[in-house]
C-alpha cells in the first residue's frame, strides 16, 4: 500500500479488488476483503467518486486481498478520520494474529506505539535506534507532570529530580527524572494542588530526543 496511488477512476471498488485478487494464487474474495476492511458499503462506487479517506480504505482492501504473508504499508492512515483509523488498526492486529508480518511507515507516533512489536527510528537516511516500544521508552528517562498550583516556577525548578518547568495558562508543566519524588513534594508543598497528571515518556518524546541528537 503506497502513499500515493493512481487507479482507474471509472472502475468500481469491487472491480478494483477483484482485479488485484486475480494476481494471487489463493486470494480472498472481494467480499471477504471488503468485509475485513469495512468497505462493503463502497462496493458499487466508482473509485473516482470516492473521498480521499475512502480511497485509502479501498487501497488497503486491495493490499490485503492476496492473503499476504508480508505487508508493506506507507503512511496507511493519512486522510482517514478517527473511526476509519481505528478500524484499520483493528484489521492490522487481526492480520498479525493470523501470521502476517507488517512493515509500517508512519509519522503518527501514537500509531506506532499502539501497533508495533518493534520500532525503528530513521534520521537522515540511517537507523539511529530500534527496539520494542518499552525499550524505546527506556531511552528517555524523563516523565512529564502537569498540575494547577500556586507554586512558583522558580521554586519548583530548584527541586532535585526536576529537569525543566514552565507555566501554560496557569497549568504548571514539569519534566522530571524522578517523578515519584517530585509528585510527593508537590503534594506536600501545595495542599490545594489540582488536576495532577503524570505521563511517562512516549514515542514522540523518544523520537524528538533521538533525532535532535542525530542532528
C-alpha positions as CSV (number, residue, x, y, z in Angstrom):
1,X,0.0,0.0,0.0
2,X,1.8,3.0,-1.3
3,X,1.5,6.6,0.0
4,X,0.4,7.9,-3.4
5,X,-1.7,5.8,-5.8
6,X,-3.3,6.4,-9.2
7,X,-6.1,4.0,-10.0
8,X,-8.7,3.9,-12.8
9,X,-11.4,6.3,-11.7
10,X,-14.2,4.6,-13.7
11,X,-13.8,1.2,-12.2
12,X,-16.0,0.4,-9.2
13,X,-14.5,-0.6,-5.9
14,X,-15.4,-4.3,-6.2
15,X,-13.9,-4.4,-9.7
16,X,-10.6,-2.9,-8.5
17,X,-10.3,-5.5,-5.6
18,X,-11.3,-8.3,-8.0
19,X,-8.7,-7.3,-10.5
20,X,-5.9,-7.3,-7.9
21,X,-7.1,-10.5,-6.3
22,X,-6.5,-12.2,-9.7
23,X,-2.7,-11.7,-9.4
24,X,-2.5,-14.1,-6.4
25,X,-2.8,-18.0,-6.2
26,X,-5.2,-18.1,-3.2
27,X,-6.7,-14.7,-2.6
28,X,-9.5,-13.5,-0.5
29,X,-12.7,-13.0,-2.4
30,X,-13.6,-9.3,-2.9
31,X,-16.4,-9.8,-0.4
32,X,-14.0,-11.1,2.2
33,X,-11.6,-8.3,1.6
34,X,-14.3,-5.7,1.9
35,X,-15.8,-7.3,5.0
36,X,-12.4,-7.3,6.8
37,X,-11.7,-3.7,5.8
38,X,-15.3,-2.4,6.3
39,X,-15.5,-1.2,2.7
40,X,-18.6,-3.2,1.7
41,X,-20.7,0.0,1.5
42,X,-18.4,1.3,-1.2
43,X,-18.5,-1.8,-3.4
44,X,-20.5,-0.3,-6.3
45,X,-19.0,3.2,-6.1
46,X,-16.7,4.4,-8.9
47,X,-13.2,4.9,-7.5
48,X,-13.0,8.4,-8.9
49,X,-16.1,9.4,-6.9
50,X,-14.6,8.5,-3.5
51,X,-13.2,10.9,-0.9
52,X,-9.5,10.8,-0.1
53,X,-10.1,8.8,3.0
54,X,-12.4,6.3,1.2
55,X,-9.7,5.8,-1.4
56,X,-7.2,4.9,1.3
57,X,-9.6,2.3,2.7
58,X,-10.0,0.8,-0.8
59,X,-6.3,0.7,-1.3
60,X,-5.9,-1.1,2.0
61,X,-8.5,-3.7,0.9
62,X,-6.5,-4.2,-2.4
63,X,-3.3,-4.6,-0.4
64,X,-4.6,-7.5,1.8
65,X,-6.8,-9.3,-0.8
66,X,-3.9,-11.6,-1.7
67,X,-3.6,-13.0,1.8
68,X,-0.1,-11.5,2.3
69,X,2.5,-13.1,4.5
70,X,4.4,-9.8,4.4
71,X,2.6,-6.5,4.0
72,X,4.2,-3.1,3.4
73,X,2.1,0.0,4.4
74,X,3.4,3.5,3.7
75,X,1.5,6.1,5.8
76,X,-1.7,4.0,5.6
77,X,-3.9,6.2,7.7
78,X,-3.2,9.5,6.1
79,X,-6.5,11.1,5.3
80,X,-8.6,8.8,7.5
81,X,-11.0,10.0,10.1
82,X,-10.7,8.7,13.7
83,X,-13.3,5.9,13.2
84,X,-11.7,4.7,10.0
85,X,-8.3,4.8,11.6
86,X,-9.5,2.6,14.5
87,X,-11.0,0.1,12.0
88,X,-7.7,-0.1,10.2
89,X,-5.8,-0.6,13.4
90,X,-8.2,-3.5,14.4
91,X,-7.7,-5.1,11.0
92,X,-3.9,-4.8,11.3
93,X,-4.0,-6.5,14.7
94,X,-6.2,-9.3,13.2
95,X,-3.7,-9.8,10.3
96,X,-0.8,-10.1,12.8
97,X,-2.7,-12.7,14.8
98,X,-3.2,-14.6,11.6
99,X,0.6,-14.7,11.0
100,X,1.1,-11.7,8.7
101,X,4.3,-9.7,9.2
102,X,3.7,-5.9,8.6
103,X,6.3,-3.2,7.9
104,X,4.5,0.1,8.5
105,X,6.0,3.6,7.8
106,X,4.3,6.3,9.8
107,X,4.8,9.8,11.3
108,X,1.8,9.2,13.6
109,X,3.9,8.1,16.6
110,X,0.8,7.1,18.6
111,X,0.1,4.7,15.7
112,X,3.5,3.0,16.1
113,X,3.0,3.0,19.9
114,X,-0.4,1.3,19.6
115,X,0.6,-1.3,16.9
116,X,4.3,-2.0,16.8
117,X,6.1,-5.0,18.2
118,X,9.4,-3.4,17.1
119,X,10.1,0.2,16.3
120,X,12.9,1.6,14.1
121,X,13.8,5.3,14.2
122,X,15.3,6.7,11.0
123,X,17.0,10.1,10.7
124,X,18.8,11.5,7.7
125,X,18.7,8.1,5.9
126,X,20.2,6.0,8.7
127,X,18.9,3.9,11.6
128,X,19.6,5.6,14.9
129,X,17.6,3.3,17.3
130,X,15.4,0.2,17.3
131,X,13.7,-2.0,19.8
132,X,10.3,-2.7,21.4
133,X,8.1,0.2,22.5
134,X,9.2,-0.4,26.1
135,X,12.9,-0.5,25.1
136,X,12.5,2.7,23.2
137,X,10.7,4.5,26.1
138,X,13.6,3.4,28.4
139,X,15.9,5.6,26.3
140,X,14.2,8.6,27.7
141,X,14.1,8.7,31.5
142,X,12.0,11.8,31.7
143,X,8.4,11.9,32.9
144,X,6.0,14.8,32.3
145,X,4.0,16.1,35.2
146,X,1.3,18.8,35.0
147,X,-1.0,20.4,37.6
148,X,-2.7,23.5,38.7
149,X,-0.7,25.0,41.6
150,X,0.1,28.4,43.1
151,X,3.8,27.3,43.5
152,X,6.2,29.5,41.6
153,X,8.1,28.1,38.6
154,X,11.5,29.2,40.1
155,X,10.7,27.3,43.3
156,X,9.9,24.0,41.6
157,X,12.8,24.3,39.2
158,X,15.2,24.2,42.1
159,X,13.9,20.8,43.4
160,X,16.1,17.7,42.9
161,X,14.9,15.5,40.0
162,X,13.3,18.4,38.1
163,X,14.6,18.9,34.6
164,X,12.5,21.8,33.3
165,X,9.5,23.8,34.5
166,X,7.1,26.1,32.6
167,X,3.6,27.5,33.1
168,X,1.0,27.3,30.4
169,X,-2.3,29.1,31.2
170,X,-1.9,28.6,34.9
171,X,-1.0,24.9,34.5
172,X,2.5,24.0,35.6
173,X,4.4,21.7,33.2
174,X,7.3,19.8,34.7
175,X,9.8,17.4,33.1
176,X,11.2,15.2,35.8
177,X,13.8,12.4,36.0
178,X,12.5,11.3,39.4
179,X,8.7,11.7,39.1
180,X,7.7,10.0,42.3
181,X,9.8,12.3,44.5
182,X,8.6,15.4,42.6
183,X,5.0,14.4,43.0
184,X,5.3,13.7,46.7
185,X,6.9,17.1,47.1
186,X,4.2,18.9,45.1
187,X,1.5,17.4,47.3
188,X,3.3,18.4,50.5
189,X,4.1,21.9,49.2
190,X,0.6,22.8,48.0
191,X,-2.4,21.3,49.7
192,X,-4.7,22.9,47.1
193,X,-3.0,21.2,44.2
194,X,-5.5,20.3,41.4
195,X,-5.7,18.1,38.3
196,X,-2.4,16.4,38.8
197,X,-1.3,14.4,35.7
198,X,1.7,12.2,35.3
199,X,2.7,10.8,31.9
200,X,5.8,8.7,31.2
201,X,7.8,9.4,28.0
202,X,6.1,8.3,24.8
203,X,7.5,7.5,21.4
204,X,7.1,11.2,20.5
205,X,9.5,12.2,23.2
206,X,11.9,9.4,22.2
207,X,11.7,10.4,18.6
208,X,12.3,14.1,19.3
209,X,15.2,13.5,21.6
210,X,16.9,10.9,19.3
211,X,16.6,13.0,16.1
212,X,17.8,16.1,17.9
213,X,20.9,14.2,19.0
214,X,21.4,12.8,15.5
215,X,21.1,16.3,14.0
